[in-house]
Amino acid sequence: MEKEKLWTKEFVIVAMMSFLLSLIFFLLIVTIASYAVDEYNASTSTAGLVSSIFIIGSIFGRIGAGRMIGKVGPKKILFIGLICFLITSIFYFFMFNLSTLIINRLINGIAIGIASTATGTIIAEILPDSRKGEGIGYYSLSGIFATAIGPFIGILLMNLENGFLVIFIMNAVFSVVCIAVYFLLKLDQPIHVVDSSMEVRENHWIEKFVELRAVPISFIALMIGFSYSGIMSFISFYAIEVDLVATASYFFIVYAIVVVCTRPFTGRILDMRGANIVVYPCLILFVLGMFLFSQATISWMLLLSAVLIGIGYGNFNSVAQAIAIKVTAPHRFGLAISTYFIFFDIGLGFGPYILGFFVPWIGYRGIFLCMAGLIALSIPCYYFLHGRRDRQLLSRAA
């Protein structure tokens, strides 16, 4: 039997927009704190707020977008998000104090939360049911590429004269490109929009903003995102402490290569065999990778941990996102996407702030060792929240 088509024009366009939005996100997340310090003499804590408030904004954006997508469709919501994102990208040129910078970062985050929820929903809508896991695996590679490229470009430009100005120009240009390719997007298939009869079936006010079926896997994603956030935020400090600075610069490159090579296969296995056969090995490998990372003393240990974490964490994220969609009715895909990323962003965004309190007590090795324990705890949590009923839930949703 011939496979249903995956690489449509719409799929490529939406993946491209997702890549550019993610690139802007990572370009700014590694540079904006330094900008706040250099331009406005911000304290370390205030600079951290300038960086992290973007993620808080994205959470608010996702909450609103998930609800509105069900009413007007994801394409219109995407356009609203892109326009807001362009406006806030332009406003970076007109910041005159820390307060306006923080406000703009918050609104900028809201805009990307709206736009990225819409792109995720469109992908969920256009992918054939039989290839959703595989398609989301390919689609989410856009974020992986942005993770590797964005920080590299940002750090490179920071060292140039007027580097921050160049960064803001790039952001504005990429925002314009996103809007330009938006007009090439044509969604011919029917989009599932909530009607009055569907509204009646919502049993509680919280269902207007959260997809309850997606909450169990989203909670596991929160635990996993929280665990990974320590690496993302503290790897540079840890590398200095263990004298592996040169090797640490290759960590995310190795990570990205491993994810690119493995993610399409894990998505295909999910579609054919269910989630458990992918999720359990991913979580186990993530535990081993984090433990090895916490004990690294020489280069090969750090790079091998990047391989294990790439296979484990890097594949869990896309598989969990696919699960959130597969257990959800089509007219609530937008809420499922927003629910998943709200939980994931909370773990990823607030993790460094919480873990930072424990660094003076137990050190970076202690932090990463504790995170290996948290990931291990997520395995039985996954079993009770989703794994034991995986086949039943996915077949019922189908």
C-alpha positions in Angstrom: 0.0 0.0 0.0 1.3 3.4 -0.9 2.3 5.7 2.0 0.3 8.8 2.5 2.2 11.9 1.5 4.2 13.7 4.2 6.4 16.3 2.6 3.8 18.6 1.2 4.4 22.3 0.4 2.4 23.3 3.5 4.5 21.0 5.7 7.8 22.6 4.4 6.4 26.1 4.8 5.3 25.6 8.3 8.5 23.8 9.3 10.5 26.8 7.8 8.5 29.3 9.9 9.0 27.2 13.0 12.7 27.1 12.3 13.0 30.9 11.9 10.9 31.6 15.0 13.0 29.1 17.1 16.2 30.6 15.6 15.2 34.1 16.8 14.3 32.7 20.2 17.6 31.0 20.7 19.5 33.9 19.2 18.1 36.3 21.8 18.0 33.9 24.8 21.8 33.7 24.8 22.5 37.4 24.1 19.7 39.5 25.7 21.0 39.3 29.3 24.4 40.6 28.2 22.7 43.3 26.2 20.8 44.4 29.4 24.1 44.5 31.4 26.1 46.3 28.7 23.4 48.9 27.7 21.6 49.5 31.0 24.0 48.3 33.7 21.5 45.7 34.8 22.3 43.5 37.8 22.7 39.8 37.2 19.3 39.0 38.6 17.6 41.7 36.5 19.4 40.5 33.4 18.2 37.0 34.1 14.6 38.4 34.3 15.1 40.0 30.9 16.0 36.6 29.5 13.5 34.4 31.3 10.4 36.7 31.1 10.2 35.8 27.4 9.3 32.2 28.4 6.7 33.4 30.8 5.2 35.4 28.0 5.2 32.4 25.7 3.2 30.4 28.3 0.5 33.1 28.4 0.5 33.2 24.6 0.0 29.5 24.4 -2.9 29.6 26.9 -4.8 32.1 24.8 -3.9 30.6 21.4 -4.9 27.1 22.4 -8.4 28.4 23.2 -8.8 30.7 20.2 -7.5 28.2 17.6 -10.6 26.0 18.4 -12.8 29.0 17.5 -11.3 30.6 14.4 -8.7 28.1 13.2 -4.9 28.0 13.4 -4.1 29.9 10.3 -5.7 33.2 11.5 -4.1 32.8 14.9 -0.7 32.2 13.2 -1.1 35.5 11.3 -1.9 37.4 14.5 1.1 35.9 16.2 3.4 36.7 13.3 2.3 40.3 13.2 2.8 40.8 16.9 6.2 39.2 16.7 7.2 41.5 13.9 6.1 44.6 15.8 7.9 43.6 19.0 11.0 42.7 17.0 11.0 46.2 15.6 10.5 47.7 19.0 13.9 46.3 20.1 15.4 49.3 18.2 13.5 51.8 20.3 14.2 50.6 23.9 15.3 53.4 26.2 15.3 51.8 29.6 15.1 48.4 31.3 11.4 48.6 32.0 10.5 49.0 28.3 12.9 46.2 27.4 11.3 43.8 29.9 7.8 44.7 28.7 8.8 44.2 25.1 10.4 40.8 26.0 7.2 39.7 27.7 5.0 40.7 24.7 7.6 39.2 22.3 7.2 35.9 24.2 3.4 36.1 24.1 3.7 36.5 20.3 6.0 33.5 19.8 3.7 31.5 22.1 0.8 32.3 19.9 2.6 31.6 16.6 4.4 28.4 17.6 1.1 26.9 19.0 -0.5 27.7 15.7 2.3 26.1 13.6 2.2 23.0 15.8 -1.6 22.8 15.4 -1.4 23.2 11.6 1.2 20.4 11.4 -1.1 18.1 13.5 -3.9 18.9 11.1 -2.1 18.3 7.8 -0.2 15.1 8.8 -1.9 11.9 7.9 -3.0 9.9 11.0 -0.8 6.9 10.0 2.4 9.0 9.9 1.8 11.6 12.7 4.7 10.4 14.9 7.1 10.3 11.9 5.9 13.7 10.7 6.3 15.4 14.0 9.7 13.9 14.3 10.8 15.6 11.1 9.0 18.8 12.0 10.6 19.1 15.4 14.0 18.9 13.8 13.5 22.6 12.9 13.8 23.3 16.6 16.9 21.1 16.9 18.7 23.0 14.1 17.7 26.3 15.7 19.1 25.1 19.1 22.5 24.5 17.5 22.6 27.4 15.1 21.0 30.2 17.2 23.4 30.3 20.1 26.4 29.9 17.8 25.4 32.9 15.7 24.4 34.9 18.8 27.7 34.4 20.6 29.6 35.1 17.3 27.7 38.4 16.7 28.1 39.6 20.3 31.8 39.8 19.9 31.4 42.2 16.9 31.2 46.0 17.1 27.5 46.9 17.0 26.8 43.2 17.3 23.5 43.6 19.2 22.2 46.0 16.5 23.0 43.3 13.9 21.1 40.7 16.0 18.0 43.0 16.2 18.2 43.6 12.4 18.3 39.8 11.8 15.3 39.3 14.1 13.3 41.9 12.1 14.3 40.4 8.8 13.4 36.9 9.8 10.0 38.1 11.1 9.3 39.7 7.7 10.3 36.4 6.0 7.9 34.5 8.1 5.0 36.8 7.2 6.0 36.6 3.5 6.0 32.8 3.4 2.7 32.8 5.4 0.9 34.0 2.3 2.1 30.9 0.4 0.3 28.7 2.9 -2.9 27.2 1.6 -4.9 24.8 3.8 -7.3 23.0 1.5 -8.4 20.3 3.9 -11.1 21.1 6.5 -9.8 22.5 9.8 -11.5 21.3 12.9 -13.1 24.4 14.5 -15.2 24.1 17.7 -18.9 24.6 17.2 -21.6 25.1 19.7 -22.4 21.4 20.1 -18.7 20.7 20.9 -18.7 23.5 23.5 -21.5 21.9 25.4 -19.3 18.8 26.0 -16.7 20.7 28.0 -17.5 19.7 31.5 -15.4 22.2 33.4 -14.1 25.7 32.8 -10.5 24.5 32.8 -11.3 22.5 29.6 -11.7 25.8 27.8 -7.9 26.3 28.3 -6.3 22.9 28.9 -6.7 19.6 27.1 -7.1 17.2 30.0 -6.2 14.1 27.9 -2.8 15.7 27.2 -2.0 16.5 30.8 -0.5 13.2 31.8 2.2 13.1 29.1 2.7 16.8 29.5 3.5 16.4 33.2 6.2 13.9 32.3 7.5 16.5 29.8 7.6 19.0 32.6 9.9 16.6 34.6 12.1 16.0 31.6 12.3 19.6 30.6 13.2 20.6 34.2 16.0 18.0 34.2 17.5 19.1 30.9 17.3 22.8 31.8 20.3 22.4 34.1 22.5 21.4 31.2 21.2 24.2 29.0 21.9 26.8 31.7 24.9 25.6 33.6 27.1 23.7 31.1 29.5 26.6 30.7 30.1 26.9 34.4 30.3 23.1 34.8 32.8 22.9 32.0 35.1 25.4 33.7 34.8 23.5 37.0 35.8 20.1 35.5 38.3 21.7 33.1 36.5 20.6 29.9 35.8 23.9 28.3 37.0 23.1 24.8 35.1 19.8 24.8 31.9 21.4 26.1 31.8 23.6 23.0 31.1 20.5 20.9 28.4 19.1 23.3 25.4 20.6 21.5 26.9 19.9 18.1 27.1 16.2 18.9 23.7 16.3 20.5 22.1 17.9 17.4 23.8 15.4 15.0 22.5 12.4 17.1 19.0 13.8 17.2 18.9 14.5 13.5 20.1 10.9 12.8 17.6 9.2 15.1 14.4 11.2 15.4 12.8 10.2 12.0 13.2 6.5 13.0 11.7 6.9 16.5 8.7 8.7 15.0 8.1 5.9 12.5 8.4 3.2 15.3 5.8 5.2 17.3 3.4 5.1 14.5 3.9 1.3 13.9 4.4 -0.1 17.4 3.1 2.5 19.9 4.8 4.9 22.3 6.1 2.6 25.0 8.7 0.9 22.8 10.3 4.3 22.2 9.7 6.1 25.5 11.1 3.6 27.9 14.5 3.3 26.1 14.6 7.0 25.7 14.1 7.7 29.4 16.6 5.0 30.4 19.3 6.4 28.0 18.6 9.9 29.3 19.2 8.7 32.9 22.5 7.1 31.8 23.5 10.2 29.8 22.8 12.5 32.7 24.7 10.3 35.2 27.7 10.1 32.8 27.5 13.9 32.4 27.5 14.4 36.1 30.6 12.3 36.5 32.6 13.5 33.5 36.3 14.0 34.1 37.7 13.5 30.5 36.5 14.5 27.1 35.1 11.2 25.9 32.8 11.0 28.9 31.2 14.4 28.1 30.8 13.6 24.4 29.4 10.1 25.1 26.9 11.7 27.5 25.9 14.1 24.6 25.2 11.0 22.4 23.1 9.3 25.1 21.2 12.5 26.0 20.6 13.2 22.3 19.0 9.7 21.8 17.1 9.9 25.1 15.9 13.5 25.7 16.1 14.5 22.1 13.7 11.8 21.0 11.4 11.8 24.0 10.4 15.4 23.3 9.0 14.8 19.8 7.4 11.4 20.8 5.7 13.0 23.8 4.3 15.8 21.6 3.0 13.2 19.2 1.3 11.3 22.1 -0.4 14.5 23.3 -1.9 14.9 19.8 -2.8 11.2 19.3 -4.8 11.0 22.5 -6.8 14.2 21.6 -9.8 14.7 19.4 -9.0 16.6 16.2 -11.1 19.7 17.1 -8.9 20.1 20.3 -5.5 19.8 18.7 -4.7 23.4 19.4 -5.4 22.9 23.1 -3.3 19.7 23.1 -0.3 21.5 21.6 -0.6 24.5 24.0 -1.1 22.2 27.0 2.0 20.2 26.2 4.2 23.2 25.7 2.9 25.1 28.7 4.0 22.2 30.9 7.3 21.7 29.0 8.1 25.5 29.1 7.4 25.6 32.8 10.0 22.9 33.4 12.5 24.3 31.0 12.0 27.9 31.9 11.8 27.8 35.7 14.3 24.9 36.1 17.5 27.0 36.1 16.0 29.5 38.6 15.1 26.7 41.1 18.3 24.7 40.5 20.4 27.8 41.0 19.4 27.9 44.7 21.0 24.5 45.2 24.3 25.0 43.4 26.0 26.6 46.4 25.0 23.6 48.5 25.7 20.6 46.4 27.7 22.0 43.4 27.1 21.3 39.7 27.9 17.6 39.9 25.4 17.2 42.6 22.7 19.1 40.6 23.2 16.8 37.6 23.3 13.7 39.7 20.0 14.7 41.3 18.6 15.3 37.8 19.5 11.7 36.8 17.5 10.6 39.8 14.5 12.8 38.7 14.6 11.3 35.2 14.7 7.8 36.7 11.6 8.8 38.8 9.9 9.8 35.6 9.9 6.2 34.3 7.4 4.8 36.8 5.5 8.1 36.6 5.2 7.6 32.8 4.0 4.0 33.4 1.2 5.0 35.8 0.1 8.2 33.9 0.2 6.8 30.3 2.4 3.7 29.6 0.2 1.0 31.1 -2.7 2.2 28.9 -0.8 3.3 25.9 -2.3 0.9 23.3 -5.8 1.4 24.7 -5.6 5.2 24.7 -4.1 5.6 21.3 -6.5 3.1 19.7 -9.5 4.8 21.3 -8.2 8.2 20.1 -7.8 6.8 16.5 
